[in-house]
């Protein structure tokens, strides 16, 4: 999914991947959020507290930067050695190394002329950061979610008032002979265990409320799944109750079917 799976959110920025169902962390996420561990689910940063994140600040070399300091007085040829490629430099700190530009880029020719390696194959070469000026770098802050983090904010489903659609039943007067007898009233409670698939809705078939099957057409079925923000593929026993449809979604007639 390209948006947050928390009902009522739908944010498309700063999304973090939900652990897979086989991961131990998934059990903790499952207790507080409607997730299924499919691998495609995402939750945005609005549902985590500040202590759930860790920031990594690093220097990034600008695309226009070229090595200009701490270079040999004479333009000696650079070499593909372990560590910094500048002759005379003994730095081997991999964390402070920058990759040599690709030979197909415009910056490669400038680097090659300065270091005297225009005829060499520079693939895999590296140069340490001490050969660049301070203004050749920009600061980049990366924000990561901790492994122990669990969403805890804004998880309650917003209250939404939905108009209940009722079937129009023609009132037939009861015969007088039937009123004179003490008949046992029929139990009109729903006898089916089927219920609505929308998260947080436990509606079953009852008087004035109906369950609608998911459409068989793939495009329309996908639209239904996206609308109710469900991460599960609907089955033949998946339904959506009539409380989640508007009056304009139904055809006119004695029986009501969603368009």
C-alpha positions in Angstrom: 0.0 0.0 0.0 1.1 3.5 -0.8 -0.7 5.1 2.2 -1.1 4.5 5.9 -3.3 1.5 6.8 -4.7 3.0 10.0 -8.5 3.6 9.4 -9.2 7.3 8.9 -5.6 8.3 8.3 -4.6 7.7 4.6 -1.3 9.7 4.9 1.1 9.0 2.0 4.3 10.5 3.5 6.9 9.2 6.0 5.6 5.7 5.8 7.2 2.8 7.7 6.9 -0.9 6.8 4.8 -3.2 9.0 6.7 -6.3 10.1 5.8 -9.6 8.3 3.5 -12.0 10.0 6.3 -14.4 10.8 8.2 -11.7 12.7 8.0 -11.6 16.5 7.5 -7.8 16.4 4.3 -8.3 14.3 2.4 -9.7 17.3 2.9 -6.4 19.2 1.8 -4.4 16.2 -1.3 -6.7 15.7 -2.5 -5.9 19.2 -2.8 -2.1 18.6 -3.4 -1.8 14.8 -5.5 -3.5 12.1 -2.5 -5.1 10.2 -2.2 -8.5 8.6 1.6 -8.8 8.0 1.4 -9.1 4.2 4.6 -7.1 3.6 3.0 -4.3 1.7 1.4 -2.5 4.6 2.7 0.8 5.8 2.1 3.0 8.9 3.0 6.7 8.9 5.1 8.6 11.5 2.0 10.2 13.0 1.3 7.0 15.0 4.7 6.9 16.7 6.1 8.9 19.6 9.4 10.8 19.2 11.4 8.2 21.3 10.6 5.6 18.7 12.9 7.2 16.2 16.7 7.5 15.9 18.4 10.1 13.8 21.6 9.7 11.8 23.5 12.9 10.8 26.1 12.5 8.1 28.0 14.6 5.5 27.2 14.1 1.9 29.5 15.2 -1.0 27.8 17.6 -3.4 27.5 16.5 -7.0 29.6 19.5 -8.1 32.4 19.0 -5.7 36.0 18.1 -6.8 39.1 17.3 -4.8 41.2 20.4 -4.3 43.2 20.2 -1.1 45.9 18.0 0.4 47.0 16.9 -3.1 50.6 16.2 -4.2 52.5 19.2 -5.5 53.2 17.4 -8.7 50.4 15.8 -10.6 51.4 12.2 -10.0 49.2 9.5 -11.3 46.6 8.1 -8.9 46.4 4.4 -8.4 43.8 1.8 -7.6 45.1 0.9 -4.2 43.4 -0.2 -1.0 42.0 3.0 0.6 42.4 6.5 -0.8 43.5 6.5 -4.5 45.7 9.7 -4.1 49.4 8.9 -4.1 51.0 9.6 -0.7 47.7 9.4 1.2 47.6 6.5 3.6 44.0 6.9 4.8 42.1 3.6 4.9 39.0 4.8 6.8 36.2 3.4 4.7 33.6 5.5 6.5 35.2 8.7 5.3 35.7 7.6 1.7 33.9 8.9 -1.4 33.4 6.9 -4.5 35.1 8.1 -7.7 32.5 9.4 -10.2 31.2 7.2 -12.9 33.3 7.3 -16.1 30.2 8.3 -18.1 29.5 11.4 -15.9 30.7 15.0 -16.6 32.4 15.2 -13.2 34.7 12.2 -14.0 36.9 14.2 -16.4 37.5 17.0 -13.9 38.5 14.5 -11.2 40.7 12.5 -13.6 42.6 15.7 -14.8 43.3 16.8 -11.3 44.5 13.4 -10.1 46.3 12.6 -13.3 44.4 9.4 -14.1 42.5 10.3 -17.3 43.7 7.1 -19.1 43.0 4.8 -16.2 39.9 2.7 -15.4 38.7 4.3 -12.2 35.9 1.8 -11.5 35.9 1.0 -7.7 38.3 3.8 -6.8 37.8 5.8 -3.7 39.1 9.1 -2.2 39.1 10.2 1.4 37.2 13.3 2.5 40.2 15.3 3.6 40.9 16.1 0.0 37.8 18.3 -0.2 36.9 21.6 1.2 34.3 22.0 3.9 31.8 23.7 1.6 32.0 20.7 -0.7 29.7 18.8 1.7 26.1 19.1 2.8 24.5 17.8 6.0 21.9 15.0 5.6 19.7 13.9 8.5 18.2 10.4 8.2 15.4 9.3 10.5 15.0 5.6 11.2 12.4 3.7 13.2 13.8 1.7 16.2 13.4 -2.1 16.1 11.5 -2.0 19.4 9.0 0.7 18.2 5.3 0.0 18.3 2.6 2.4 17.0 0.8 4.0 20.0 -0.7 7.4 18.8 -4.0 8.2 17.0 -5.1 4.6 16.6 -8.7 5.1 17.6 -11.2 4.8 14.8 -13.0 8.1 14.2 -16.7 8.1 15.0 -18.7 8.3 11.7 -22.5 8.6 11.6 -23.9 6.4 8.8 -27.5 6.5 7.8 -29.1 3.0 8.0 -30.9 1.9 4.9 -34.1 0.0 5.5 -36.1 -2.1 3.1 -39.6 -0.8 2.4 -42.0 -3.5 3.6 -45.7 -3.2 2.7 -47.8 -3.3 5.8 -50.5 -6.0 5.6 -53.3 -5.9 8.2 -53.5 -8.9 10.4 -56.7 -11.0 10.2 -58.9 -10.8 13.3 -59.0 -14.6 13.7 -55.2 -14.6 14.1 -55.3 -11.8 16.8 -57.7 -14.0 18.9 -55.1 -16.7 19.3 -52.0 -16.7 21.5 -49.2 -17.6 19.0 -45.6 -17.7 19.9 -43.8 -14.8 18.3 -41.0 -15.8 15.8 -37.5 -15.0 16.9 -36.3 -12.5 14.4 -32.6 -12.4 15.5 -30.0 -13.1 12.8 -29.3 -16.8 12.4 -26.2 -16.3 10.3 -22.7 -15.8 11.7 -21.7 -13.8 8.7 -20.7 -10.2 9.5 -19.3 -7.1 7.9 -15.6 -7.1 6.8 -15.0 -3.4 7.6 -12.6 -3.0 10.5 -14.5 -2.2 13.7 -17.9 -3.1 12.3 -19.6 -6.2 13.7 -22.9 -5.8 11.9 -24.8 -8.9 10.9 -27.9 -9.4 8.7 -30.9 -8.0 10.5 -34.1 -6.1 9.8 -33.2 -3.2 7.6 -29.5 -4.1 7.3 -28.1 -6.2 4.5 -24.7 -7.7 3.7 -23.4 -7.3 0.2 -20.8 -9.6 -1.5 -17.6 -8.1 -3.0 -18.0 -7.7 -6.8 -16.3 -10.3 -9.0 -14.8 -7.8 -11.4 -11.2 -7.3 -10.4 -11.1 -3.5 -10.9 -14.3 -2.9 -8.8 -13.2 -5.4 -6.2 -9.9 -3.6 -5.8 -11.7 -0.3 -5.4 -13.9 -1.8 -2.5 -10.8 -3.2 -0.8 -9.0 0.1 -1.0 -12.1 2.0 0.2 -12.4 0.0 3.4 -8.6 0.0 3.8 -8.4 -3.8 4.1 -5.1 -5.6 3.6 -6.8 -9.0 3.1 -8.0 -10.4 -0.2 -11.8 -10.9 0.0 -13.2 -14.4 -0.1 -16.6 -15.8 -0.9 -17.5 -15.2 2.8 -16.5 -11.5 2.8 -19.2 -8.9 2.9 -19.8 -5.2 3.4 -23.0 -4.1 5.2 -25.5 -1.6 3.9 -24.5 0.9 6.6 -21.4 1.8 4.6 -23.3 2.9 1.4 -25.1 6.0 0.5 -28.7 6.2 -0.8 -27.3 7.1 -4.3 -25.4 3.8 -4.4 -28.6 1.8 -4.7 -30.9 1.0 -7.6 -34.5 1.8 -7.1 -37.0 -1.0 -6.6 -38.3 -3.3 -3.9 -34.9 -4.8 -3.3 -31.8 -2.7 -3.0 -28.5 -3.6 -4.6 -25.4 -1.4 -4.6 -24.3 0.0 -8.0 
